């Protein structure tokens, strides 16, 4: 399963949600979709530091935020804030014991340059 992050028109998030629900009802895993209205909004949320955390976390498996911060060589409070936002966006999940993990095999960023402004 992969996360597909895209710049798309306002309201297209509802179409993506309907597709995800339909796929789940048919019993097949569906890709996670996340849409932003502009490239500026996308890159304000998915900063290079946050993308690095996703990559590190995917390689490490489920770990504490402290262990992730230590492995990334970053300040704990900054990593904690970044992870909190990634959880809100649905790109990172918390386990029952409060560790964090990435369930996706890949993240795909799609941006139509005609609509990326």
N, C-alpha and C positions, 0 to 999 in steps of 0.2 A: 504494500500500500504506500502511496506517496501523497504528499501535500502539494496541491497546485495553488499557487499564489498568483493572482492576476490583477491587472488594472482593467476595470470594466465599467460600463455605464451604470449609473444609479438604477437600482431595481433589479439588476441581473442576478444579484445574490439570491433572490427568491427562486429564480429558475434553477440555479445550482442546488439549492436546498431541496427542491422538488425531485431533481435527478438523484440526489443522495438518498432520499427517503424511498424512492421507487426501487433503487438498487438494493437497499437493505431489505425491503419487503420480498424481493426475489431471492434473498439469501446469499447474495454475493457481496464480497467486500467492495466498498466503493472508496475512491480517493477522497481525501479531505480537501475541500475548496475554501479558499479565503480570498475575498475580493476587496480592492481599494478603489476609490474613485479617481485617484491620480497617482502618477509615479512619485510625486512629492510626498504624498501620504504613505505610500508603500515603503519608501526608503526612510521616512521619519520613524516608522515602527520597526522595520527590519534593518537595523543598523549593521554595519560590519561586525561590531562586537557581539550583537545578538546572533547573527548568522554563525559566527565562530563558536558561540556557546552551543548552538544546535549541533554543529559538527562534532564538537568535543563530546557532548552528551550522547550522541548516537554511538560514538566509539566506546564510551565508558560503560554504557548501560545505566541502570537505575543507581543513582548516587545521591548523597546529601548535597545541598547547595554549598555547604562549606567545602566538601571534597571537590566539587566542580570549580569553585573559586580558586582553591589551592592549585589544582591541575592547570587552570587557565592562567595562573599568575596574576589574578585581578583581585581588587578589593572586594571583600565579602558583601558589603552593603550594596555596591553597584551590581554585582552578580545577582544578589537577592532581588533587586528592583527589576533587572532585566528578565529574570526567570518569572517573576510575578506577571509581567506583561505578556511574556510568551505563553504562560498558562491561560491568561485571559483571551489570547488570540487563538487558543486551541492547538498550538504547535508543541507544547510541552504538557505532560500529564503528571500529576502527583500520585504516588502509590499510597496504599493504606498506612504505611509507616513513614509518610512524609518525605520520601525520597522523590526525585524527579527523573523523568525519562522521556525519550522521544520514541514514539511508536512507528514512525515512518521510516521507510528504507531510503527515500529520496525526497528532496524538496525541489519543485520545478517552479521557476518564476517566469510568467508570461506577460509580455507587455507589447501591445500593438502601438507602434510609434505614432500613428495617426491620432490615437486617443491618450497618449501618455502625459499630456500637459497638465 
